[in-house]
Structure formats: structure tokens, C-alpha cells
Amino acid sequence: MEENNSRKTLIIHIVLFVVTVVATTFAGAEWMFGKSMIYGDELLSSSEILAGLYFSIPFLGILTVHEFGHYFTAKYYKVKVSLPFYIPLWLGFVPMPSIGTMGAFIRIKGLIQSRKEFFDIGIAGPLAGFVVALFVLTYGFTNLPDADYIFEIHPENKT
């Protein structure tokens, strides 16, 4: 019975993660190209949707490392926890771009024994996510397009 329950729970984790990848990819494409998946005069093409992965992969990478910071620290203290539950939320049906997710969480199933453990488990996620975010920001700033490209998109900013 317990093995069947853990298999179902694992399937839920995987399905939520896959749906969140799809939702954040759609959201990233909508932000990048200013088009929608399902309404408007011009819809996103398949290549534009795939370009949404440039948003989705780094974003979910930071979120995943954040959650596993909590997870592995809890495991270190022998606190029983679940794998991350991702929360997909794509608002493509309204004329307002979203980020494709409400985040993620882990479920603490065991007892945390001290304030130190509580603090360490709590702070591990933000610290781990921050480290990855620094790498993503460094990559982003070292690979910015030329100013001419930016002025093509926003000519009102050219002085």
C-alpha cells in the first residue's frame, strides 16, 4: 500500500514539474514576443514557443535549486520531507503576461528538533537559489545584445 502511495506521489511530482516547464515556457515566449498562445491577431509560432525555454530553464533552475536547498538540508538533519511540489499557473487566457508558476514547496513530514535546524532548513533554499541566480545574472550580463539591437526594439530611448 505504501509503495503504491509513494509511486502515485512521485507521478504527481513529475506531472506538476512537466506542466510547470510547459507553463513557464509559454509565459516566457509571451513576454519575449508580445504575442499570445490562444488569442489575438498573431499567435506564437512553434519556434517562438521553444524560444520561451530561454526564460523557463534559468527560472526553473533557480527555483529547483532553491527547493532542493531546503530538501537536502532537511535530509541532513534527518527530517522527513517530500520532493518539491511545483505549482503551474499560466495566465495565457487573459491579456496579461504571467511567469507561468506560483513557485514550489516541499512538505515537511517530520518533526524539526531545534531552532537551529529550523533556521538552517529555512535559509538553505534562499542561499542556494541566490548562488545560482548570480551565475544566471553573470551569464545574462556577459551576453547582452549590442545597444543597436535594443534601440531597434525601443527607439524612444535613443538620444
C-alpha positions as CSV (number, residue, x, y, z in Angstrom):
1,M,0.0,0.0,0.0
2,E,2.8,2.5,1.0
3,E,4.8,1.6,-2.2
4,N,1.7,2.3,-4.3
5,N,1.2,5.7,-2.5
6,S,4.8,6.7,-3.0
7,R,4.5,5.8,-6.7
8,K,1.4,8.0,-7.0
9,T,3.1,10.8,-5.2
10,L,6.2,10.6,-7.5
11,I,3.9,10.7,-10.5
12,I,2.2,13.8,-9.1
13,H,5.7,15.5,-8.6
14,I,6.7,14.6,-12.2
15,V,3.4,15.8,-13.8
16,L,3.5,19.0,-11.9
17,F,7.1,19.7,-12.9
18,V,6.4,19.0,-16.6
19,V,3.3,21.1,-16.6
20,T,5.3,23.9,-14.9
21,V,8.0,23.7,-17.5
22,V,5.4,24.0,-20.3
23,A,3.6,26.9,-18.5
24,T,6.8,28.8,-17.9
25,T,7.9,28.2,-21.5
26,F,4.6,29.6,-22.8
27,A,4.9,32.6,-20.4
28,G,8.5,33.3,-21.4
29,A,7.5,33.2,-25.1
30,E,4.6,35.6,-24.5
31,W,7.0,38.0,-22.7
32,M,9.6,37.8,-25.4
33,F,7.4,38.3,-28.4
34,G,4.4,40.1,-27.0
35,K,2.0,37.6,-28.6
36,S,-0.4,35.1,-27.1
37,M,-0.8,31.4,-27.4
38,I,-4.6,31.4,-27.9
39,Y,-5.9,34.9,-28.7
40,G,-5.1,37.9,-30.8
41,D,-4.3,38.6,-34.4
42,E,-0.9,37.0,-34.4
43,L,-0.3,33.8,-32.3
44,L,3.1,32.4,-31.2
45,S,4.8,30.1,-33.7
46,S,6.4,26.8,-32.6
47,S,9.9,28.3,-32.8
48,E,8.8,31.3,-30.7
49,I,7.4,28.9,-28.1
50,L,10.7,27.0,-28.0
51,A,12.5,30.3,-27.5
52,G,10.5,30.6,-24.3
53,L,12.9,28.0,-22.9
54,Y,15.4,30.8,-22.6
55,F,13.2,32.1,-19.8
56,S,11.9,28.8,-18.4
57,I,15.2,26.9,-17.9
58,P,17.1,29.5,-15.9
59,F,13.9,30.4,-13.9
60,L,13.1,26.8,-13.0
61,G,16.8,26.1,-12.4
62,I,16.9,28.8,-9.7
63,L,13.5,27.6,-8.3
64,T,14.6,24.0,-8.3
65,V,18.0,24.7,-6.6
66,H,16.1,26.8,-4.0
67,E,13.7,24.0,-3.1
68,F,16.4,21.3,-3.1
69,G,18.4,23.6,-0.7
70,H,15.6,23.1,1.8
71,Y,15.2,19.4,0.9
72,F,18.9,18.4,1.3
73,T,19.3,20.4,4.5
74,A,16.2,18.7,6.0
75,K,17.6,15.3,4.9
76,Y,20.9,16.3,6.6
77,Y,19.0,16.8,9.8
78,K,17.1,13.6,9.3
79,V,13.8,15.4,9.0
80,K,11.3,13.6,6.7
81,V,10.3,15.8,3.8
82,S,8.7,15.4,0.4
83,L,10.2,16.2,-3.0
84,P,9.2,19.7,-4.3
85,F,5.7,20.2,-5.5
86,Y,5.7,22.7,-8.4
87,I,2.7,25.0,-8.8
88,P,2.0,25.8,-12.5
89,L,0.0,28.9,-13.3
90,W,-0.2,30.2,-16.8
91,L,-2.5,33.1,-17.5
92,G,-2.4,32.8,-21.3
93,F,-6.2,33.0,-21.4
94,V,-6.2,36.7,-20.2
95,P,-4.5,39.6,-21.9
96,M,-1.8,39.8,-19.2
97,P,1.5,38.0,-19.2
98,S,2.4,35.8,-16.3
99,I,5.5,34.0,-15.2
100,G,4.0,30.5,-15.6
101,T,4.2,29.4,-12.0
102,M,3.3,30.2,-8.4
103,G,6.5,28.6,-7.3
104,A,7.1,25.3,-5.5
105,F,7.1,23.9,-2.0
106,I,8.3,20.9,0.0
107,R,6.2,19.3,2.6
108,I,7.8,18.7,6.0
109,K,6.5,15.4,7.3
110,G,8.8,15.0,10.3
111,L,9.5,17.0,13.4
112,I,12.2,19.7,13.4
113,Q,14.1,19.2,16.7
114,S,15.6,22.7,17.3
115,R,15.5,26.3,16.3
116,K,18.9,25.9,14.7
117,E,17.6,23.1,12.4
118,F,14.5,25.2,11.6
119,F,16.7,28.2,10.7
120,D,19.1,26.1,8.7
121,I,16.4,24.4,6.7
122,G,14.7,27.7,6.1
123,I,17.8,29.7,5.0
124,A,19.3,26.9,2.8
125,G,16.8,27.5,0.0
126,P,17.3,31.2,-0.5
127,L,21.1,30.8,-0.2
128,A,21.2,28.0,-2.7
129,G,18.9,29.9,-5.1
130,F,20.9,33.1,-4.7
131,V,24.2,31.4,-5.7
132,V,22.6,30.0,-8.9
133,A,20.9,33.4,-9.6
134,L,24.3,35.1,-9.5
135,F,25.6,32.7,-12.2
136,V,22.4,33.3,-14.3
137,L,22.8,37.1,-14.0
138,T,26.5,36.9,-14.8
139,Y,25.7,34.9,-17.9
140,G,22.9,37.3,-18.9
141,F,25.0,40.4,-18.5
142,T,28.0,39.0,-20.4
143,N,25.8,38.0,-23.3
144,L,23.7,41.2,-23.7
145,P,23.0,42.2,-27.3
146,D,24.5,45.4,-28.8
147,A,22.9,48.7,-28.0
148,D,21.8,49.0,-31.6
149,Y,19.5,45.9,-31.2
150,I,18.0,47.4,-28.0
151,F,17.3,50.7,-29.8
152,E,15.6,48.7,-32.6
153,I,13.1,47.4,-30.0
154,H,12.9,50.7,-28.0
155,P,13.7,53.6,-30.4
156,E,12.2,56.1,-28.0
157,N,15.2,55.6,-25.7
158,K,17.8,56.6,-28.3
159,T,19.2,60.1,-27.6
